[in-house]
Amino acid sequence: MSLPEGVNPKLAEFSLNLALQEDGRFDEVGPAGEVLWCLYRLEPEGVREVPLHLWYSPIEYDASVLDEKMVALEKQLDDELSEVEETEHEELREVTISLIYPHLRAGTLPLSNRVHSLMPTAYESPRVRFTLVDGKDKTKISRLGCAGT
């Protein structure tokens, strides 16, 4: 975008961001400290609304009847709706994501507590653009996702 000569670039950037913020066609998707914009109509529907396959109705059950193997399996699945407490609180640099059936069908990634700790956050925006990096071949994949759900 070209600007008239003598225009303060910081003031122009601020003005543009303010105009985009007031324009309902745009969604601010930058992580904390970074301003990024996306057209709402280009955002995947599964980012704006919870996909049908991820609708959840809690089912009461007695967790005390689960044996050690069952609890270990629940921890291994790392489902974002699981109430299993994670005992390790070390700082993670990588995490393995278990892609369970509902997320496979919806084309989404689960945001469990462990995964959430690695994701960027935003001050106000419910959606944040982020980049996944394949640990084996270092391929980068940019995506838009929900920040806190």
QUIJO-V312668 format. One record per backbone hydrogen bond with DSSP energy under -0.5 kcal/mol. CO is the residue of the C=O (numbers start at 1). NH is the residue of the N-H. If there is no record, write none. Layout:
BEGIN
co	nh
CO	NH
CO	NH
END
This chain:
BEGIN
co	nh
4	7
8	12
9	13
10	14
11	15
12	16
13	17
14	18
15	19
16	20
17	21
18	22
19	23
22	24
23	26
25	40
27	29
27	38
29	129
31	34
34	36
36	29
36	30
38	27
39	42
39	43
40	43
44	47
44	48
45	49
51	54
52	55
58	60
61	63
62	65
63	66
67	71
68	72
69	73
70	74
71	75
72	76
73	77
74	78
74	79
79	82
85	87
96	98
97	99
98	100
100	103
100	104
101	105
102	106
103	107
103	108
110	112
112	116
113	117
115	118
115	119
116	119
121	32
126	147
126	148
128	145
130	143
132	141
134	138
139	134
141	132
143	130
145	128
END
